[in-house]
Amino acid sequence: MKESRRRSLSRSVKEAIDSYPGGLCFSDSQGKPILVNKKMNSLVSALTGHTVINANIVWQELNSVENTNGCVRLNEPWLRTNNIVVDDNSLVFRLADNRIWTFRRQKLSGGEDAAVQTEAAEITELYHMSEELYENNLKLDALKKRQEILLDNIVEINREKELLAAKMKIHDDLGRCLVAAKQALSAENVSDGEYKKLLESWSAAIGNMRDVPMSDMSTSAEEELDKVAELIGCRIIYEGEKPKDRRTGLMMYSAVREALTNAVRHGGADEITVNVSYDEDMCTIMISNNGRSPEGEITEGGGLSDLRKSLEQEGAVLGYEYGDRFALVIRIP
């Protein structure tokens, strides 16, 4: 009676295991099968040409399979990044019917003589979704790089256009001054009023070389910065009164551009704050962001190094503040 119940229980367990949609194999530490379901035998047969005779040998054979009987071993790098292949005890195959299966082997608890479980699961849908996710991430990375290039170049291009417009204006002013001066020198009689007007024209032209109004030069730079920031998912907040002279304004927007690039690229920021303050003879511009603060001291690369050089040529000073929020600090006389 006991033997009959034991056989009945064994049949029930075997039927339950065989009804499992995935592959299952339990073996001892030497590889001798204890229990193998039909699905595992079918999968192993498709890959090796035989059923499970020794689980250890089968696993060695699976590791050596690359392309056989229409079955292909899949080794794409993204399989690990998406946790489909979690360690060296995981294998992924595309079978002849184009379904994707993953095999995994692990030792069950119980000491040196513990049983070993080898299982197989179909992951066709998961595989294709992960593949699509990987391709989309590549596209996003490419888009991000294009945005970074745009961020690096668009403001510089517009700044060059603005500088060209300023140079043309100064050229025209100086041209008119030279013509007026030539006429005055060749004239026999020039009134004091005409001399005064000529001197005022020269003073205005020279003054424009030092201080082109911000209304002519910097408004588009700020607008372009805001557009680029919005494009890459960042917002620029200005605090305090913005500089009114071209020289200080151009230095500020150059620093904001560089800070914006680094904040988004290295800190993952979505907001930067530009605080402008003044004392008797100094304008201080502090640029901070809500991204990750740099680890350790800043190592200046091409962008920051070029910014420092251009600021120092104008008598300004570039520094950093490390606190709750990392900040770029520019002090302009």
Secondary structure, DSSP 8 states (H G I E B T S, - for coil): -HHHHHHHHHHHHHHHHHHSSSEEEEE-TT--EEEE-HHHHHHHHHHHSS--S-HHHHHHHHHH-SEETTEEE---THHHHTTSS-STTEEEEE-TTS-EEEEEEEE-SSSTT--EEEEEEE-HHHHHHHHHHHHHHHHHHHHHHHHHHHHHHHHHHHHHHHHHHHHHHHHHHHHHHHHHHHHHHH-S---HHHHHHHHHHHHHHHHHHH--BHHHHTHHHHHHHHHHHHHTT-EEEEES----BHHHHHHHHHHHHHHHHHHHHHH--SEEEEEEEE-SS-EEEEEEESS---SSS----HHHHHHHHHHHHTT-EEEEE-SSS-EEEEEE-
